[in-house]
Amino acid sequence: MKILVVEDEKGMAQVLRRGLEEDNHAVSLAHDGPSALSLAQDTQFDLVLLDVMLPGINGIQVARRFRERQQDTPF
């Protein structure tokens, strides 16, 4: 499963990444809203773990933009 973790606290993002990779998931990290949207243009993810309080564009706006692009990836 391809998972995008969007978390601005880098330590927490790494903890999530390690745990998910131990379960054999492919994990990409983004630390802000614009980076998450950029990654999602290039890759179709099966799941997005999305923090709400993000720099640049908050998590709610990121989710809305995913939906505007007709991306129905679960959050």
C-alpha positions in Angstrom: 0.0 0.0 0.0 1.3 3.5 -0.9 0.8 5.9 2.0 1.5 9.7 2.1 2.2 10.9 5.6 1.7 14.7 5.9 3.1 15.8 9.3 5.1 19.0 10.0 6.7 17.6 13.2 9.6 15.7 11.6 10.2 13.4 14.6 6.6 12.3 14.5 6.7 11.8 10.8 9.7 9.5 11.1 8.0 7.5 13.8 4.9 7.0 11.6 7.1 6.2 8.6 9.1 3.5 10.5 6.0 1.9 11.9 4.3 1.8 8.5 7.4 0.5 6.7 7.7 -2.3 9.3 4.3 -3.4 8.0 5.6 -3.4 4.4 3.9 -0.2 3.3 5.6 2.2 0.9 5.7 5.6 2.6 6.2 9.1 1.3 6.6 12.1 3.6 5.5 15.7 3.2 6.0 18.4 5.9 3.6 21.0 4.6 0.5 21.4 2.6 2.1 22.5 -0.7 4.5 19.6 -0.6 1.7 17.1 -0.1 -0.2 18.5 -3.1 2.9 18.3 -5.2 3.6 14.7 -4.3 0.0 13.8 -5.0 0.2 15.1 -8.5 3.0 12.6 -9.3 1.8 9.6 -7.4 -1.5 7.9 -6.7 -1.7 7.1 -3.0 -3.9 4.4 -1.3 -4.1 6.4 1.9 -3.1 9.9 3.2 -2.4 10.4 6.9 -3.0 14.2 7.1 -2.2 16.5 10.0 -4.7 19.4 10.2 -2.3 22.1 11.5 0.3 22.4 8.7 2.4 25.3 7.4 1.6 26.8 4.0 -1.8 25.2 3.4 -3.6 23.6 6.3 -4.8 20.0 6.2 -8.5 20.9 5.6 -7.5 22.9 2.5 -5.2 20.0 1.3 -8.2 17.6 1.6 -10.4 20.0 -0.3 -7.9 20.4 -3.1 -7.6 16.6 -3.3 -11.3 16.4 -3.8 -11.4 19.2 -6.3 -8.9 17.2 -8.4 -11.3 14.3 -8.1 -8.8 12.3 -6.1 -10.8 10.0 -3.8 -7.9 8.8 -1.7 -9.0 8.0 1.8 -7.8 10.4 4.6 
